[in-house]
Each structure stands twice: as structure tokens, then as C-alpha cells.
């Protein structure tokens, strides 16, 4: 159970990215006063950053180790998540979205490598089921809270 909770905590960039995808159009339209082309650009930028992360994370992981790489990616993602809504600026949003594009996919690559090393093959299905359930419940709570906040505010 400790391993499930650890992997659950490591997976928070994924959870927040999925939940953020629901509120990102509202943020762009309401706060940044952007149009659909800006939403499309941010998605393309995220995808390009994810490709770069996929190519470089294994090298970083070998040099720094799993723990340091995870802390680096998690810190970058979390910092960008805090800074992004604080400043209503296209430039800040664009930089933070690029950091998200590296932090989320990078932490997923490291998380999967850690799980494959730590969890026995016979337990992988059950283990992934528990982690997936926790991720889904967390996304439901975050999305529900966001909907309530948008409706109230």
C-alpha cells in the first residue's frame, strides 16, 4: 500500500494536467482574453515539449537517478502551476505550458520505470488498478471543485 501511495503522489502532474485540460479554455478565454488559436498553439507547444522530454528524460534519469529526476520534474511542474494563474500574461502562460509539457510526460516516464523496477510482475495489474482508481477519484474531486468554483465565482 505504501508503494501505491508513493506512485500516486508521483503521478500528480498527470492528474492536474487532465483536470487542467477542462479549465484551460475558460482560463484562456476569461482571464487571458485569448481566442481558439491561442488554445491550439498552447496544445501544440505542450506536445512539442513532451516530445523533447521523451527524448531527454532517459538521459537525465541515468545521470541523476530516479529520485533526483522526479524531484526536478515535479518541482518544475508545480512551480509552473503556481505561477501560471498568478500572472495574466500570454508570455507567462506560454512558458509555464512548455514547463508542463516537460514535467508531466517526464514524470510519467520515470514513474513507469520505477513501478516496473519495484513491483513484481504478478502484482502489476492489481497495483496499477489501485493507482488508477486513486487517480480517477482525485480527478473527479478536482474537476468537481473547479466546476463549483467557476459557477460560484
C-alpha positions in Angstrom: 0.0 0.0 0.0 2.9 2.4 0.7 4.1 1.8 -2.9 0.7 2.6 -4.3 0.6 5.9 -2.3 4.1 6.8 -3.5 3.3 6.2 -7.1 0.0 8.1 -6.6 1.9 11.1 -5.3 4.4 10.9 -8.1 1.5 11.0 -10.6 0.1 14.3 -9.6 1.3 16.2 -12.7 -0.8 13.8 -14.7 -3.8 14.2 -12.5 -3.6 18.0 -12.7 -2.9 18.1 -16.4 -6.1 16.1 -17.1 -8.1 18.3 -14.7 -6.5 21.4 -16.1 -7.5 20.5 -19.6 -11.1 21.1 -18.6 -10.5 24.6 -17.2 -7.7 25.7 -19.6 -10.2 27.0 -22.3 -12.1 29.0 -19.6 -8.7 30.5 -18.3 -7.6 31.4 -21.8 -11.0 33.0 -22.8 -11.8 34.7 -19.4 -8.5 35.7 -17.9 -6.2 36.0 -20.9 -8.9 37.1 -23.3 -7.5 34.7 -25.9 -9.2 33.1 -28.9 -9.3 29.5 -30.1 -6.0 29.9 -32.0 -4.2 30.5 -28.7 -5.7 27.3 -27.3 -4.4 25.4 -30.3 -1.0 27.0 -30.0 -0.8 26.0 -26.3 -1.7 22.4 -27.2 1.0 22.3 -29.9 3.5 23.8 -27.6 2.7 21.2 -24.9 3.1 18.4 -27.5 6.4 19.7 -28.7 7.7 20.0 -25.2 6.5 16.5 -24.4 8.4 15.1 -27.4 11.6 16.8 -26.2 11.0 15.4 -22.7 10.6 11.9 -24.1 13.9 12.2 -25.9 15.9 13.6 -23.0 14.4 12.2 -19.8 16.1 8.8 -20.0 19.5 10.5 -20.3 18.7 12.8 -17.3 17.4 9.8 -15.4 20.5 7.8 -15.9 22.8 10.7 -14.9 20.8 12.0 -11.9 18.9 8.9 -10.8 15.2 8.3 -10.3 14.7 10.3 -7.2 16.5 13.5 -8.3 14.9 13.4 -11.7 11.4 13.1 -10.2 12.0 15.9 -7.7 13.3 18.1 -10.5 10.4 17.4 -12.8 7.8 17.6 -10.0 9.2 20.9 -8.7 9.3 22.4 -12.2 5.7 21.3 -12.9 4.4 22.5 -9.5 6.2 25.9 -9.8 4.7 26.5 -13.3 1.3 25.5 -11.9 1.6 28.1 -9.2 3.0 30.9 -11.4 0.6 30.4 -14.3 -2.7 31.6 -12.7 -0.8 34.3 -10.7 0.1 36.4 -13.8 -2.5 37.1 -16.5 0.1 37.2 -19.3 0.4 35.3 -22.6 4.2 35.1 -22.1 3.9 33.6 -18.6 1.2 31.2 -19.8 3.4 30.1 -22.8 6.5 29.5 -20.6 4.5 27.6 -18.0 2.8 25.5 -20.6 6.2 24.5 -22.0 7.4 23.5 -18.5 4.2 21.5 -18.1 5.0 19.8 -21.4 8.3 18.6 -20.0 7.2 18.0 -16.3 4.2 15.8 -16.9 5.4 13.4 -19.5 8.9 13.3 -18.0 7.5 12.3 -14.6 5.3 9.7 -16.2 8.3 8.1 -17.9 10.2 8.0 -14.6 7.1 6.8 -12.7 6.6 3.8 -15.1 10.3 2.9 -14.9 10.1 3.0 -11.0 7.0 0.9 -11.0 8.5 -1.7 -13.3 11.5 -2.0 -11.0 9.7 -2.0 -7.7 6.6 -4.1 -8.3 6.6 -7.8 -9.0 5.2 -8.8 -12.4 2.4 -10.8 -10.8 1.2 -7.8 -8.8 1.4 -5.2 -11.6 -2.3 -5.5 -12.6 -3.6 -5.1 -9.1 -1.0 -2.3 -8.3 -1.9 -0.3 -11.4 -5.6 -0.8 -10.7 -5.3 0.8 -7.2 -3.2 3.7 -8.6 -5.7 4.2 -11.5 -8.6 4.2 -9.0 -6.9 6.9 -6.9 -6.1 9.0 -9.9 -9.7 8.8 -11.2 -11.1 9.8 -7.8 -8.7 12.7 -7.5 -9.6 13.9 -11.0 -13.3 13.8 -10.2 -12.8 15.8 -7.0 -10.6 18.4 -8.8 -12.9 18.8 -11.7 -16.0 19.0 -9.5 -14.3 21.6 -7.3 -13.3 23.6 -10.4 -16.8 23.5 -11.8 -18.2 24.7 -8.4 -15.6 27.5 -8.3 -16.3 28.6 -11.8 -20.1 28.6 -11.1 -19.8 30.5 -7.9 -17.0 32.9 -8.9 
